[in-house]
């Protein structure tokens, strides 16, 4: 009987200790989850508006960051009022739509990108398929369209009627009557000066997030510049130029004049600078100084978007006459906010 009482006492003490440990563990887990939620962030440029709240909802529900961003980007790509991405974009000089995009998982640093898609405007989805389904990081042209079909995206007419109308008027405007009669069997390179959007928009959509798993990821989608030379790739599908993500440090993405971001590897430069110990502000400043050092070639504006692994963010507009706009969300905010970039 005495032995039984001692065993019972030990059992009760053990049970209390176990319960206390479970409660402590539960509190620590809850605190860990709260810390994760506190560090979450979603940032896009203004064109991401149509899909921003959708991505916020999915991130809040714990969805993997790339999937959550693609859900939002799908909505941007199907919105005809967004004139630099997806269905609402502008064609190349031949009147053909060509879409580019990319995704990067900052935890694994797996990446996928596509260029010159013609038969679907869901560039981010196809880029994810490159990352997941293939042993490649970039697929372009007919191969990209083939992969799109393999993942179930239907072949559609991607040229919006209004875009076709504006393109035809533009071609007639920039060609002589003799050239117009022979078009498109004329040299296109001399028409390079026409490479500008009708609404003077050189934009894309860039999404960056930190999700509940502390993964920092990036995604892009664009129709590229209006009236571009056929086959032109901007920075949106170029890893390290138009986008880059590393969950240890942060992510960056660029819009506007992609050629400049390509020449300076702008997005990778920012993340690398943070890896070397630069603050987010100083990393972006370093990248801007690199871009500003370009004196030859095509020089125009660039908008740089960046986040760090602490939930910080910075958006700057370089060599532009007005600030760019961007959407920002953190769990501590009552609602997503549309903000203006810094001018540098």
C-alpha positions as CSV (number, residue, x, y, z in Angstrom):
1,X,0.0,0.0,0.0
2,X,2.8,2.4,0.9
3,X,4.6,1.6,-2.3
4,X,1.4,2.2,-4.2
5,X,1.0,5.7,-2.6
6,X,4.5,6.6,-3.5
7,X,4.0,5.5,-7.1
8,X,0.8,7.4,-7.3
9,X,2.5,10.5,-5.9
10,X,5.3,10.2,-8.5
11,X,2.7,9.7,-11.2
12,X,0.8,12.9,-10.2
13,X,4.0,14.9,-10.0
14,X,5.0,13.5,-13.4
15,X,1.6,14.4,-14.9
16,X,1.7,17.9,-13.5
17,X,5.2,18.3,-15.0
18,X,4.1,16.9,-18.3
19,X,1.0,19.3,-18.4
20,X,3.2,22.2,-17.5
21,X,5.7,21.3,-20.2
22,X,2.8,20.9,-22.7
23,X,1.4,24.3,-21.7
24,X,4.9,25.9,-22.1
25,X,5.4,24.3,-25.4
26,X,1.9,25.4,-26.6
27,X,2.6,29.0,-25.5
28,X,6.0,28.9,-27.3
29,X,4.4,27.5,-30.4
30,X,1.7,30.2,-30.3
31,X,4.3,32.9,-29.8
32,X,6.3,31.4,-32.7
33,X,3.3,31.6,-34.9
34,X,2.6,35.1,-33.8
35,X,6.2,36.1,-34.6
36,X,5.8,34.5,-38.0
37,X,2.5,36.4,-38.6
38,X,4.1,39.6,-37.5
39,X,6.9,39.2,-40.0
40,X,4.6,38.5,-42.9
41,X,4.5,41.0,-45.8
42,X,3.2,41.4,-49.3
43,X,4.3,44.1,-51.6
44,X,3.4,44.7,-55.3
45,X,3.6,47.6,-57.6
46,X,0.3,49.5,-58.4
47,X,-0.6,47.1,-61.3
48,X,-1.0,44.3,-58.7
49,X,-4.1,46.0,-57.4
50,X,-6.7,43.7,-59.0
51,X,-5.2,40.6,-57.3
52,X,-3.7,42.1,-54.2
53,X,-6.5,41.3,-51.7
54,X,-6.8,37.8,-53.1
55,X,-3.1,37.1,-52.3
56,X,-3.5,38.7,-48.9
57,X,-6.3,36.3,-48.1
58,X,-4.4,33.3,-49.2
59,X,-1.3,34.3,-47.3
60,X,-3.3,34.9,-44.2
61,X,-4.8,31.4,-44.5
62,X,-1.2,30.0,-44.6
63,X,-0.9,29.3,-48.3
64,X,2.6,28.8,-49.8
65,X,3.7,32.3,-50.9
66,X,4.3,31.5,-54.6
67,X,0.9,29.9,-54.9
68,X,-0.8,32.8,-53.1
69,X,0.9,35.3,-55.4
70,X,0.0,33.5,-58.6
71,X,-3.6,33.4,-57.5
72,X,-3.5,37.2,-57.4
73,X,-1.4,37.6,-60.5
74,X,-4.0,35.5,-62.4
75,X,-6.5,38.3,-61.7
76,X,-4.1,41.0,-62.9
77,X,-3.4,39.1,-66.1
78,X,-7.1,38.7,-66.9
79,X,-8.0,42.4,-66.2
80,X,-8.1,44.3,-69.5
81,X,-7.7,47.7,-67.8
82,X,-4.1,46.8,-66.7
83,X,-2.4,47.9,-69.9
84,X,1.1,46.4,-69.3
85,X,0.2,42.9,-68.1
86,X,-1.7,40.0,-69.6
87,X,-4.9,40.5,-71.7
88,X,-4.7,44.3,-71.4
89,X,-1.1,44.5,-72.7
90,X,0.3,45.8,-76.0
91,X,1.7,43.8,-78.9
92,X,5.1,43.8,-80.5
93,X,5.8,45.6,-83.8
94,X,4.2,42.8,-85.7
95,X,1.0,43.0,-83.7
96,X,1.7,39.8,-81.8
97,X,1.4,39.5,-78.1
98,X,4.4,38.1,-76.2
99,X,4.3,37.5,-72.5
100,X,7.1,37.1,-70.0
101,X,7.2,36.1,-66.3
102,X,9.1,34.4,-63.5
103,X,8.9,33.0,-60.0
104,X,11.5,32.3,-57.4
105,X,11.3,30.3,-54.2
106,X,13.7,32.1,-51.8
107,X,14.0,29.2,-49.4
108,X,15.2,26.6,-52.0
109,X,16.3,29.2,-54.5
110,X,14.5,27.2,-57.2
111,X,13.4,29.4,-60.0
112,X,11.4,29.3,-63.3
113,X,10.8,31.8,-66.0
114,X,9.3,32.1,-69.4
115,X,9.6,34.5,-72.3
116,X,7.7,35.3,-75.5
117,X,4.6,33.3,-74.7
118,X,2.0,33.9,-77.4
119,X,-1.0,31.7,-76.7
120,X,-1.7,32.4,-73.0
121,X,-1.2,35.4,-70.9
122,X,-0.7,33.5,-67.6
123,X,3.0,33.8,-67.6
124,X,3.5,33.3,-63.9
125,X,1.7,30.0,-64.0
126,X,3.9,28.7,-66.8
127,X,7.0,30.0,-65.0
128,X,6.0,28.0,-62.0
129,X,5.6,24.9,-64.2
130,X,9.2,25.5,-65.5
131,X,10.4,25.5,-61.8
132,X,8.4,22.5,-60.8
133,X,8.2,20.2,-63.8
134,X,11.5,20.8,-65.7
135,X,15.2,20.6,-65.0
136,X,15.5,24.1,-66.6
137,X,15.1,27.6,-65.3
138,X,14.0,29.4,-68.5
139,X,11.9,28.4,-71.5
140,X,10.9,30.7,-74.3
141,X,8.8,30.9,-77.5
142,X,7.2,27.8,-78.8
143,X,8.5,25.7,-76.0
144,X,6.9,28.0,-73.4
145,X,3.5,27.7,-75.2
146,X,3.9,23.9,-75.4
147,X,4.5,23.7,-71.7
148,X,1.4,26.0,-71.1
149,X,-0.7,23.5,-73.0
150,X,0.8,20.6,-71.1
151,X,-0.3,22.1,-67.8
152,X,-3.9,22.6,-69.1
153,X,-3.9,26.2,-70.1
154,X,-6.1,26.7,-73.2
155,X,-4.8,28.3,-76.3
156,X,-6.6,31.7,-76.6
157,X,-6.5,34.8,-78.6
158,X,-4.4,37.1,-76.5
159,X,-4.7,40.2,-78.6
160,X,-7.4,42.5,-77.1
161,X,-9.5,44.2,-79.8
162,X,-8.6,47.6,-78.5
163,X,-4.9,46.8,-78.5
164,X,-5.1,45.6,-82.1
165,X,-6.9,48.8,-83.1
166,X,-4.3,51.1,-81.4
167,X,-1.4,49.0,-82.9
168,X,-2.7,49.3,-86.5
169,X,-3.0,53.1,-86.0
170,X,0.5,53.2,-84.6
171,X,2.0,51.3,-87.5
172,X,0.3,53.5,-90.0
173,X,1.6,56.6,-88.1
174,X,5.2,55.6,-88.0
175,X,5.5,54.2,-91.6
176,X,5.7,55.9,-94.9
177,X,3.0,54.9,-97.4
178,X,5.5,52.8,-99.3
179,X,6.6,51.0,-96.1
180,X,3.0,50.5,-95.0
181,X,2.2,48.8,-98.3
182,X,5.1,46.4,-97.9
183,X,4.6,45.8,-94.1
184,X,5.6,43.5,-92.4
185,X,8.2,42.6,-95.1
186,X,10.4,45.6,-94.2
187,X,13.4,46.0,-91.8
188,X,12.0,46.5,-88.3
189,X,15.1,47.7,-86.5
190,X,14.8,51.3,-87.8
191,X,11.5,51.5,-86.1
192,X,13.2,51.1,-82.7
193,X,12.2,54.6,-81.7
194,X,8.5,53.5,-81.6
195,X,9.2,51.3,-78.7
196,X,7.0,52.9,-76.1
197,X,3.6,52.2,-74.7
198,X,0.8,54.4,-76.1
199,X,0.1,55.4,-72.5
200,X,3.8,55.8,-71.8
201,X,3.7,52.8,-69.4
202,X,6.7,50.6,-69.2
203,X,5.5,48.4,-66.4
204,X,5.0,44.8,-65.3
205,X,3.5,43.3,-62.2
206,X,5.9,42.3,-59.4
207,X,4.8,40.5,-56.3
208,X,7.1,39.8,-53.3
209,X,6.0,38.2,-50.0
210,X,7.1,36.6,-46.8
211,X,4.7,33.8,-45.9
212,X,3.8,32.0,-42.7
213,X,6.7,29.5,-43.2
214,X,9.1,32.5,-43.3
215,X,9.7,31.9,-47.0
216,X,10.5,35.0,-49.0
217,X,9.4,34.6,-52.6
218,X,9.0,36.7,-55.8
219,X,6.9,36.5,-58.9
220,X,6.5,38.6,-62.1
221,X,4.3,38.8,-65.2
222,X,4.2,41.3,-68.1
223,X,3.3,41.8,-71.7
224,X,6.5,43.9,-72.1
225,X,6.9,47.2,-74.0
226,X,4.4,48.1,-76.6
227,X,5.8,47.9,-80.1
228,X,8.9,46.0,-79.0
229,X,11.1,44.2,-81.5
230,X,9.7,40.6,-81.9
231,X,11.3,38.3,-79.3
232,X,12.6,41.1,-77.0
233,X,12.9,40.0,-73.4
234,X,12.9,42.6,-70.7
235,X,14.0,42.1,-67.1
236,X,10.8,40.4,-65.9
237,X,11.9,36.8,-66.9
238,X,15.6,37.4,-66.1
239,X,16.6,36.0,-62.8
240,X,18.7,38.5,-60.8
241,X,17.7,41.4,-63.0
242,X,13.9,41.7,-62.8
243,X,13.5,39.6,-59.7
244,X,15.4,37.7,-57.0
245,X,14.5,36.2,-53.7
246,X,16.5,34.6,-50.8
247,X,14.6,33.8,-47.6
248,X,17.8,34.4,-45.6
249,X,18.0,38.0,-46.6
250,X,15.1,39.4,-48.7
251,X,13.9,40.0,-52.2
252,X,13.8,42.6,-54.9
253,X,12.1,43.2,-58.2
254,X,12.1,46.0,-60.8
255,X,9.7,47.6,-63.2
256,X,10.0,50.2,-66.1
257,X,13.2,50.1,-68.1
258,X,14.2,46.4,-67.9
259,X,17.3,46.8,-70.0
260,X,18.9,48.9,-67.3
261,X,18.1,46.3,-64.6
262,X,19.5,43.6,-66.8
263,X,22.8,45.5,-67.3
264,X,23.2,46.0,-63.6
265,X,21.7,42.7,-62.3
266,X,19.7,45.1,-60.0
267,X,17.6,42.6,-58.0
268,X,20.4,40.2,-57.3
269,X,22.7,43.2,-56.3
270,X,20.2,44.3,-53.6
271,X,19.9,40.8,-52.1
272,X,23.7,40.2,-52.3
273,X,24.3,43.6,-50.6
274,X,22.0,42.5,-47.7
275,X,23.9,39.2,-47.5
276,X,27.1,41.2,-47.1
277,X,25.6,43.1,-44.2
278,X,24.1,46.2,-45.8
279,X,20.8,47.4,-44.4
280,X,17.8,47.4,-46.8
281,X,18.1,51.1,-47.3
282,X,21.8,50.9,-48.1
283,X,21.4,47.9,-50.3
284,X,18.9,49.8,-52.5
285,X,21.1,52.9,-52.5
286,X,24.0,50.7,-53.7
287,X,21.8,49.4,-56.6
288,X,20.6,52.8,-57.5
289,X,24.2,54.1,-57.7
290,X,25.1,51.2,-60.0
291,X,22.2,52.0,-62.3
292,X,23.1,55.7,-62.2
293,X,26.7,54.9,-63.3
294,X,25.3,53.8,-66.7
295,X,26.0,56.6,-69.3
296,X,25.7,54.8,-72.6
297,X,22.9,52.8,-74.3
298,X,19.2,53.3,-73.6
299,X,18.8,55.3,-70.4
300,X,15.4,55.9,-68.8
301,X,13.5,55.3,-65.5
302,X,13.6,52.4,-63.2
303,X,11.4,51.5,-60.2
304,X,13.0,49.2,-57.6
305,X,11.0,47.3,-55.0
306,X,12.6,45.4,-52.1
307,X,11.8,43.7,-48.8
308,X,14.1,42.3,-46.2
309,X,13.8,39.3,-43.8
310,X,12.6,41.4,-41.0
311,X,9.4,42.6,-42.8
312,X,10.9,45.9,-43.9
313,X,10.4,47.3,-47.3
314,X,11.6,50.1,-49.6
315,X,10.4,51.3,-53.0
316,X,12.3,53.9,-55.0
317,X,11.8,55.6,-58.4
318,X,15.0,56.5,-60.3
319,X,15.1,59.0,-63.1
320,X,11.4,59.5,-63.3
321,X,9.3,62.7,-63.2
322,X,6.9,61.3,-60.6
323,X,6.8,58.6,-58.0
324,X,5.6,55.1,-58.7
325,X,2.9,53.6,-56.6
326,X,2.8,50.3,-54.7
327,X,0.6,48.2,-52.6
328,X,1.7,47.1,-49.1
329,X,0.2,44.7,-46.6
330,X,1.3,43.4,-43.2
331,X,-0.8,41.6,-40.6
332,X,-0.6,44.6,-38.3
333,X,-2.3,46.8,-40.9
334,X,-6.1,47.2,-40.8
335,X,-6.2,47.1,-44.6
336,X,-3.8,47.1,-47.6
337,X,-2.4,50.5,-48.4
338,X,-1.5,52.2,-51.7
339,X,1.6,54.2,-51.2
340,X,4.0,56.3,-53.3
341,X,7.7,55.4,-53.8
342,X,10.6,57.6,-52.9
343,X,12.1,59.7,-55.6
344,X,15.9,59.3,-56.2
